[in-house]
């Protein structure tokens, strides 16, 4: 069967965990393809609230094999804690499969990110300080250690000694920190290896065989399109590629296997940390969106900046990902607004742009062009079908479809799995 890719279309926090949990019901495999434990997915299912950071949301289904593919960076200590937390809630985690090609987050990655971000001062990018960026940097520099290295102590030690020469020199001579002890790291990570070994597999082969057998595979991304290292609002981005194209590189199969690309889009827009945000609302309505949407980061707890839906960026996300459908989340948050604004483009230095401006300098100066539509006053979280929604809410959904030229397949009116309404 063809594969499905599910990803965020904005700056993350679109409700991907809830969407993947809902869409996963008919899947056999759910695959996490990038990021690390810097991105959280909150899922409410059968009365349980779970906050997942590394393990794919599909773990909640007994028939699904959750897979962590090559492109994810792994802090083994965090992964084991997450597995244990799930076990305590009664979730069977034995089906998890972890690629041996995943790069490891090491203690020096955590230490270096702390000191470098502090050194940057007001120019800091506002990272989660989980070592994600430094781990991806070492991967690109070809000095990273991988999960598979854990199972050969000699190789692990040799690689670590080489890397520590550089890392300890930076920590001690540049930042005045104490050096890290390689023997201590080896001892700790060898213990972690024994606890992880049963989960490690050739995930590319596993997924290839599953597709040949007619099994259904879903690939889920973390963060969102506008945080993509290449396609996002650089440098205010993450260190990996959430876009659909990278899903295939990470999972290890080609584009002919993919039929659906589902873009998760929040009914308004939020952003954590610094960076341009044309439709941000700094007034009372923006504050109200944050309160009603409980807009605080799953991992960091940081308050999110809030604003109106930006369909210019959504058109951009549609183009770079090849979206076939949209899953609209948090429509219920817009209840009670008499009028709702939709950003349809930008004005920059006398010019108008219908799409993402061609360079970052223009985007920083962009002023939104708004279209205003009627809102609705009643709460909609108890709606059972799309037709139960107020006329203005249905028209808002259909207007998004018209502006982006992509159908909305599901509308979410609350955090629970059952608060998802087919809209096709």
Secondary structure as UniProt FT lines:
FT   STRAND          3..8
FT   HELIX           16..23
FT   HELIX           24..26
FT   STRAND          29..32
FT   TURN            37..38
FT   STRAND          41..45
FT   TURN            46..47
FT   STRAND          48..52
FT   HELIX           57..60
FT   TURN            62..63
FT   STRAND          65..68
FT   TURN            70..71
FT   STRAND          72..74
FT   HELIX           76..88
FT   TURN            89..90
FT   TURN            94..95
FT   STRAND          97..99
FT   TURN            100..101
FT   STRAND          103..104
FT   HELIX           107..120
FT   HELIX           121..123
FT   HELIX           132..140
FT   TURN            141..142
FT   HELIX           147..151
FT   HELIX           153..169
FT   HELIX           170..174
FT   HELIX           182..196
FT   HELIX           197..199
FT   STRAND          200..201
FT   HELIX           203..212
FT   TURN            213..214
FT   STRAND          217..220
FT   HELIX           225..227
FT   TURN            229..231
FT   TURN            234..235
FT   HELIX           244..251
FT   HELIX           255..257
FT   STRAND          258..266
FT   STRAND          269..271
FT   TURN            278..279
FT   HELIX           284..293
FT   TURN            298..300
FT   STRAND          305..307
FT   STRAND          309..310
FT   HELIX           311..321
FT   STRAND          325..329
FT   HELIX           331..334
FT   TURN            335..336
FT   STRAND          339..348
FT   TURN            349..350
FT   STRAND          351..353
FT   HELIX           360..365
FT   STRAND          367..374
FT   TURN            381..382
FT   HELIX           386..388
FT   HELIX           391..404
FT   STRAND          408..412
FT   TURN            417..418
FT   STRAND          420..422
//
